Amino acid sequence: MTKRYIGIIGAGECDAELAQLAGDVGRRIAEAGAVLVCGGMGGVMEAACRGAKAAGGTTIGILPGPDRADANPYVDVAIATGLNEARNLAIIRTADVLVAVGGSYGTLSEIGFALKAGKKVVGLKSWEIKGMVPAATAEEAVRLAIE
């Protein structure tokens, strides 16, 4: 069976509480044997990757710019797209399911694209949008993503 790819979407800047939450989600993704897919930059993305790496997981960063070196230090596979925000579609298409942790307007666009594509989106302290599956904890978010 192929490994499940779980996308983490969220803001490129976040406070310590959200970073802790994203790190916990990343760790739980790795412990579940899934691959973490994200935008490869800072904030929620970096925290989730750090958590996944601490648990021995694999991380993929689909970057907005043309240089793989821009990826956060916890990305295993950096994909430089040069597509800026349009790379959000590549994240959505690569992931089997997505977990939105916090987020601003970029996250909102990813949620919209994912729902339109028929992907499950779990929200953790994120936007509340019809079609999303709400979660109260990192443990619940990952459990719902894997179900």
ZADO-1210 file (C-alpha; in nm, 4 decimals, padded with zeros to 6 digits):
<atoms>
<atom x="00.0000" y="00.0000" z="00.0000" code="MET" pos="1"/>
<atom x="00.1227" y="00.3493" z="-00.0809" code="THR" pos="2"/>
<atom x="00.1922" y="00.5909" z="00.2006" code="LYS" pos="3"/>
<atom x="-00.0727" y="00.8517" z="00.2700" code="ARG" pos="4"/>
<atom x="00.0291" y="01.2112" z="00.1869" code="TYR" pos="5"/>
<atom x="-00.1120" y="01.4603" z="00.4362" code="ILE" pos="6"/>
<atom x="-00.0909" y="01.8278" z="00.3457" code="GLY" pos="7"/>
<atom x="-00.0379" y="02.0868" z="00.6156" code="ILE" pos="8"/>
<atom x="-00.1574" y="02.4330" z="00.5251" code="ILE" pos="9"/>
<atom x="-00.1201" y="02.7442" z="00.7378" code="GLY" pos="10"/>
<atom x="00.0394" y="03.0847" z="00.7616" code="ALA" pos="11"/>
<atom x="00.4060" y="03.1510" z="00.6938" code="GLY" pos="12"/>
<atom x="00.4234" y="03.3312" z="01.0277" code="GLU" pos="13"/>
<atom x="00.2607" y="03.2158" z="01.3507" code="CYS" pos="14"/>
<atom x="00.2770" y="03.2579" z="01.7266" code="ASP" pos="15"/>
<atom x="00.4338" y="03.0063" z="01.9657" code="ALA" pos="16"/>
<atom x="00.0999" y="02.8404" z="02.0497" code="GLU" pos="17"/>
<atom x="00.0166" y="02.7715" z="01.6852" code="LEU" pos="18"/>
<atom x="00.3752" y="02.6568" z="01.6171" code="ALA" pos="19"/>
<atom x="00.3467" y="02.4077" z="01.9044" code="GLN" pos="20"/>
<atom x="00.0162" y="02.2809" z="01.7664" code="LEU" pos="21"/>
<atom x="00.1562" y="02.2481" z="01.4118" code="ALA" pos="22"/>
<atom x="00.4620" y="02.0657" z="01.5460" code="GLY" pos="23"/>
<atom x="00.2380" y="01.8205" z="01.7279" code="ASP" pos="24"/>
<atom x="00.0368" y="01.7607" z="01.4086" code="VAL" pos="25"/>
<atom x="00.3596" y="01.7009" z="01.2142" code="GLY" pos="26"/>
<atom x="00.4875" y="01.4554" z="01.4749" code="ARG" pos="27"/>
<atom x="00.1606" y="01.2626" z="01.4712" code="ARG" pos="28"/>
<atom x="00.1626" y="01.2486" z="01.0900" code="ILE" pos="29"/>
<atom x="00.5082" y="01.0902" z="01.0995" code="ALA" pos="30"/>
<atom x="00.4083" y="00.8480" z="01.3763" code="GLU" pos="31"/>
<atom x="00.1140" y="00.7393" z="01.1598" code="ALA" pos="32"/>
<atom x="00.3568" y="00.6533" z="00.8787" code="GLY" pos="33"/>
<atom x="00.2282" y="00.9252" z="00.6465" code="ALA" pos="34"/>
<atom x="00.4286" y="01.1746" z="00.4393" code="VAL" pos="35"/>
<atom x="00.3902" y="01.5435" z="00.5250" code="LEU" pos="36"/>
<atom x="00.3383" y="01.7799" z="00.2292" code="VAL" pos="37"/>
<atom x="00.3465" y="02.1564" z="00.2745" code="CYS" pos="38"/>
<atom x="00.4602" y="02.4831" z="00.1214" code="GLY" pos="39"/>
<atom x="00.8095" y="02.4319" z="00.2623" code="GLY" pos="40"/>
<atom x="00.8534" y="02.7753" z="00.4119" code="MET" pos="41"/>
<atom x="00.8295" y="02.9138" z="00.7698" code="GLY" pos="42"/>
<atom x="00.5594" y="02.9458" z="01.0334" code="GLY" pos="43"/>
<atom x="00.3113" y="02.6587" z="01.0488" code="VAL" pos="44"/>
<atom x="00.4912" y="02.4798" z="00.7642" code="MET" pos="45"/>
<atom x="00.8298" y="02.4829" z="00.9383" code="GLU" pos="46"/>
<atom x="00.6837" y="02.3844" z="01.2752" code="ALA" pos="47"/>
<atom x="00.4961" y="02.0899" z="01.1217" code="ALA" pos="48"/>
<atom x="00.8072" y="01.9756" z="00.9349" code="CYS" pos="49"/>
<atom x="01.0169" y="02.0048" z="01.2520" code="ARG" pos="50"/>
<atom x="00.7651" y="01.7860" z="01.4376" code="GLY" pos="51"/>
<atom x="00.7588" y="01.5284" z="01.1594" code="ALA" pos="52"/>
<atom x="01.1383" y="01.5112" z="01.1379" code="LYS" pos="53"/>
<atom x="01.1691" y="01.4725" z="01.5168" code="ALA" pos="54"/>
<atom x="00.9531" y="01.1591" z="01.4823" code="ALA" pos="55"/>
<atom x="01.1528" y="01.0230" z="01.1862" code="GLY" pos="56"/>
<atom x="00.9018" y="01.1266" z="00.9203" code="GLY" pos="57"/>
<atom x="00.9401" y="01.2353" z="00.5594" code="THR" pos="58"/>
<atom x="00.8597" y="01.5916" z="00.4526" code="THR" pos="59"/>
<atom x="00.7982" y="01.7455" z="00.1114" code="ILE" pos="60"/>
<atom x="00.8041" y="02.1218" z="00.0583" code="GLY" pos="61"/>
<atom x="00.6458" y="02.2635" z="-00.2575" code="ILE" pos="62"/>
<atom x="00.8069" y="02.6058" z="-00.2672" code="LEU" pos="63"/>
<atom x="00.6711" y="02.9277" z="-00.4153" code="PRO" pos="64"/>
<atom x="01.0067" y="03.0432" z="-00.5494" code="GLY" pos="65"/>
<atom x="01.2643" y="02.9113" z="-00.7967" code="PRO" pos="66"/>
<atom x="01.5309" y="02.8081" z="-00.5413" code="ASP" pos="67"/>
<atom x="01.5261" y="02.4836" z="-00.3399" code="ARG" pos="68"/>
<atom x="01.7618" y="02.6456" z="-00.0877" code="ALA" pos="69"/>
<atom x="01.4698" y="02.8583" z="00.0343" code="ASP" pos="70"/>
<atom x="01.3069" y="02.5559" z="00.2010" code="ALA" pos="71"/>
<atom x="01.2996" y="02.5385" z="00.5785" code="ASN" pos="72"/>
<atom x="01.5714" y="02.3132" z="00.7251" code="PRO" pos="73"/>
<atom x="01.3257" y="02.0307" z="00.8011" code="TYR" pos="74"/>
<atom x="01.2193" y="01.9681" z="00.4403" code="VAL" pos="75"/>
<atom x="01.3530" y="01.6419" z="00.2929" code="ASP" pos="76"/>
<atom x="01.2323" y="01.6933" z="-00.0634" code="VAL" pos="77"/>
<atom x="01.2217" y="02.0550" z="-00.1802" code="ALA" pos="78"/>
<atom x="01.0370" y="02.1265" z="-00.5029" code="ILE" pos="79"/>
<atom x="01.1104" y="02.4725" z="-00.6425" code="ALA" pos="80"/>
<atom x="00.8187" y="02.5865" z="-00.8561" code="THR" pos="81"/>
<atom x="00.8687" y="02.9579" z="-00.9243" code="GLY" pos="82"/>
<atom x="00.4868" y="02.9747" z="-00.9221" code="LEU" pos="83"/>
<atom x="00.4386" y="03.1935" z="-00.6114" code="ASN" pos="84"/>
<atom x="00.0868" y="03.1444" z="-00.4704" code="GLU" pos="85"/>
<atom x="-00.0114" y="02.9256" z="-00.7667" code="ALA" pos="86"/>
<atom x="00.2000" y="02.6529" z="-00.6053" code="ARG" pos="87"/>
<atom x="-00.0901" y="02.6114" z="-00.3619" code="ASN" pos="88"/>
<atom x="-00.2637" y="02.4032" z="-00.6291" code="LEU" pos="89"/>
<atom x="00.0354" y="02.1684" z="-00.6454" code="ALA" pos="90"/>
<atom x="00.0157" y="02.1193" z="-00.2680" code="ILE" pos="91"/>
<atom x="-00.3560" y="02.0447" z="-00.2909" code="ILE" pos="92"/>
<atom x="-00.3155" y="01.7981" z="-00.5783" code="ARG" pos="93"/>
<atom x="-00.0205" y="01.6219" z="-00.4115" code="THR" pos="94"/>
<atom x="-00.1928" y="01.5681" z="-00.0759" code="ALA" pos="95"/>
<atom x="-00.4565" y="01.2999" z="-00.0206" code="ASP" pos="96"/>
<atom x="-00.6099" y="01.5025" z="00.2630" code="VAL" pos="97"/>
<atom x="-00.5256" y="01.8394" z="00.4198" code="LEU" pos="98"/>
<atom x="-00.5025" y="01.9777" z="00.7715" code="VAL" pos="99"/>
<atom x="-00.5374" y="02.3544" z="00.8038" code="ALA" pos="100"/>
<atom x="-00.3620" y="02.4822" z="01.1161" code="VAL" pos="101"/>
<atom x="-00.4552" y="02.8436" z="01.1794" code="GLY" pos="102"/>
<atom x="-00.4011" y="03.0395" z="00.8632" code="GLY" pos="103"/>
<atom x="-00.4693" y="03.3610" z="00.6824" code="SER" pos="104"/>
<atom x="-00.5906" y="03.4377" z="00.3281" code="TYR" pos="105"/>
<atom x="-00.3406" y="03.2072" z="00.1553" code="GLY" pos="106"/>
<atom x="-00.4683" y="02.9227" z="00.3713" code="THR" pos="107"/>
<atom x="-00.8243" y="03.0220" z="00.2888" code="LEU" pos="108"/>
<atom x="-00.7497" y="02.9915" z="-00.0830" code="SER" pos="109"/>
<atom x="-00.5941" y="02.6484" z="-00.0299" code="GLU" pos="110"/>
<atom x="-00.9016" y="02.5356" z="00.1653" code="ILE" pos="111"/>
<atom x="-01.1254" y="02.6536" z="-00.1185" code="GLY" pos="112"/>
<atom x="-00.9210" y="02.4786" z="-00.3859" code="PHE" pos="113"/>
<atom x="-00.9045" y="02.1583" z="-00.1801" code="ALA" pos="114"/>
<atom x="-01.2789" y="02.1475" z="-00.1170" code="LEU" pos="115"/>
<atom x="-01.3483" y="02.2208" z="-00.4838" code="LYS" pos="116"/>
<atom x="-01.1167" y="01.9312" z="-00.5752" code="ALA" pos="117"/>
<atom x="-01.3136" y="01.7015" z="-00.3454" code="GLY" pos="118"/>
<atom x="-01.0373" y="01.6675" z="-00.0865" code="LYS" pos="119"/>
<atom x="-01.1077" y="01.6291" z="00.2827" code="LYS" pos="120"/>
<atom x="-00.9899" y="01.9321" z="00.4828" code="VAL" pos="121"/>
<atom x="-00.9574" y="01.9129" z="00.8597" code="VAL" pos="122"/>
<atom x="-00.9470" y="02.2484" z="01.0387" code="GLY" pos="123"/>
<atom x="-00.7561" y="02.3076" z="01.3608" code="LEU" pos="124"/>
<atom x="-00.7910" y="02.6630" z="01.4959" code="LYS" pos="125"/>
<atom x="-00.8544" y="02.7611" z="01.1363" code="SER" pos="126"/>
<atom x="-01.1274" y="02.9016" z="00.9171" code="TRP" pos="127"/>
<atom x="-01.4761" y="02.7616" z="00.9736" code="GLU" pos="128"/>
<atom x="-01.6103" y="02.6841" z="00.6288" code="ILE" pos="129"/>
<atom x="-01.8898" y="02.4562" z="00.5156" code="LYS" pos="130"/>
<atom x="-01.7394" y="02.1270" z="00.4076" code="GLY" pos="131"/>
<atom x="-01.4421" y="02.1374" z="00.6437" code="MET" pos="132"/>
<atom x="-01.4115" y="01.8877" z="00.9277" code="VAL" pos="133"/>
<atom x="-01.3364" y="02.0654" z="01.2572" code="PRO" pos="134"/>
<atom x="-01.0870" y="01.9245" z="01.5079" code="ALA" pos="135"/>
<atom x="-01.0160" y="02.0401" z="01.8623" code="ALA" pos="136"/>
<atom x="-00.6707" y="01.8841" z="01.9101" code="THR" pos="137"/>
<atom x="-00.3703" y="01.7756" z="01.7043" code="ALA" pos="138"/>
<atom x="-00.4480" y="01.4142" z="01.7872" code="GLU" pos="139"/>
<atom x="-00.8051" y="01.4495" z="01.6618" code="GLU" pos="140"/>
<atom x="-00.6941" y="01.6356" z="01.3480" code="ALA" pos="141"/>
<atom x="-00.4537" y="01.3618" z="01.2413" code="VAL" pos="142"/>
<atom x="-00.7006" y="01.0839" z="01.3304" code="ARG" pos="143"/>
<atom x="-00.9660" y="01.2531" z="01.1168" code="LEU" pos="144"/>
<atom x="-00.7171" y="01.3048" z="00.8321" code="ALA" pos="145"/>
<atom x="-00.6228" y="00.9370" z="00.8306" code="ILE" pos="146"/>
<atom x="-00.9806" y="00.8019" z="00.8508" code="GLU" pos="147"/>
</atoms>
